[in-house]
Amino acid sequence: MPRRILQGTVKSVASDKTVVVEVERRFRHPLYGKFVKQNKKYKAHDETNEFKVGEIVAIEEHRPISKTKSWAVKRRVCVAKDDTVEVAE
């Protein structure tokens, strides 16, 4: 079974080896047809503590690492640099 991969923004790096990633989901309301945005925060495992607040990362589903952590950071999508974002290749 393939693992889900989500893309989101790092919001917190306060814990050791853990980052909080906020993922935005956009969908069309079934009755009104308006596009709705929903945000959800996931705790993801970051073994080397290399990611910073504001970076856009891809997270992958993982076996449970702790009580609340079952995602792992897969790769960096964009790099945060003084309130601006640069695309990482």
Backbone torsions as a table, in degrees:
resi	resn	phi	psi	omega
1	MET	NA	129.0	-178.3
2	PRO	-70.6	148.4	178.5
3	ARG	-86.6	143.0	178.2
4	ARG	-73.3	143.8	175.5
5	ILE	-124.6	126.0	179.3
6	LEU	-119.1	157.5	179.1
7	GLN	-122.5	133.2	-178.6
8	GLY	-159.5	-177.4	-176.8
9	THR	-104.7	135.9	176.9
10	VAL	-71.9	123.4	-178.9
11	LYS	-105.1	-27.0	-177.3
12	SER	-150.8	143.0	175.2
13	VAL	-129.6	30.3	-173.2
14	ALA	-69.7	-33.2	-178.2
15	SER	-88.9	154.9	178.5
16	ASP	-75.1	129.3	178.9
17	LYS	62.5	21.8	180.0
18	THR	-138.0	137.4	172.2
19	VAL	-125.1	148.7	175.2
20	VAL	-101.9	121.2	-176.7
21	VAL	-113.3	127.3	178.1
22	GLU	-98.5	122.5	-178.2
23	VAL	-108.6	127.2	179.0
24	GLU	-97.2	132.0	179.5
25	ARG	-119.9	129.5	179.0
26	ARG	-115.6	132.8	178.6
27	PHE	-148.2	161.5	-179.4
28	ARG	-89.5	130.4	179.3
29	HIS	-64.1	132.3	-173.8
30	PRO	-65.2	-29.9	-178.1
31	LEU	-96.9	-46.8	-172.4
32	TYR	-91.9	-18.8	178.0
33	GLY	80.4	-0.7	179.8
34	LYS	-77.6	144.8	176.1
35	PHE	-78.3	131.3	-176.9
36	VAL	-117.4	139.6	176.5
37	LYS	-106.5	134.5	174.0
38	GLN	-129.3	139.1	178.3
39	ASN	-113.9	142.2	175.9
40	LYS	-139.2	141.8	-179.0
41	LYS	-104.0	134.9	178.3
42	TYR	-122.5	139.2	171.5
43	LYS	-89.8	127.7	-176.6
44	ALA	-125.3	148.9	-178.3
45	HIS	-81.5	128.7	177.4
46	ASP	-128.5	93.4	-171.4
47	GLU	-58.5	-40.0	-173.4
48	THR	-101.3	4.5	-178.8
49	ASN	53.6	43.6	-175.8
50	GLU	-95.3	-12.9	-175.8
51	PHE	-93.7	146.0	-176.1
52	LYS	-117.1	162.7	179.2
53	VAL	-62.9	134.7	177.6
54	GLY	99.4	-14.0	179.1
55	GLU	-76.6	149.5	176.4
56	ILE	-99.2	124.3	-175.5
57	VAL	-128.7	161.0	172.6
58	ALA	-104.5	131.1	178.4
59	ILE	-115.3	148.4	-176.3
60	GLU	-123.7	142.1	176.5
61	GLU	-59.2	142.4	-173.7
62	HIS	-144.6	163.5	173.9
63	ARG	-63.0	154.9	-179.5
64	PRO	-57.6	126.1	180.0
65	ILE	-97.1	-34.6	175.4
66	SER	-149.1	-169.4	-177.8
67	LYS	-60.3	-40.4	-175.2
68	THR	-112.5	-1.6	-172.9
69	LYS	-115.0	112.1	177.2
70	SER	-137.1	29.3	175.5
71	TRP	-130.9	154.3	177.2
72	ALA	-132.7	142.5	178.8
73	VAL	-72.0	126.3	-177.3
74	LYS	-91.4	-49.5	-178.8
75	ARG	-161.9	165.6	176.8
76	ARG	-90.7	131.6	178.6
77	VAL	-96.3	-47.3	178.5
78	CYS	-134.7	151.2	-178.8
79	VAL	-104.4	133.0	176.7
80	ALA	-86.5	134.9	-179.7
81	LYS	-145.5	97.0	176.7
82	ASP	51.7	63.3	177.4
83	ASP	68.1	3.2	174.7
84	THR	-118.4	156.0	-178.2
85	VAL	-118.5	129.6	176.8
86	GLU	-111.5	142.0	-179.4
87	VAL	-76.1	128.0	177.3
88	ALA	-93.1	134.5	-178.6
89	GLU	-112.2	NA	NA
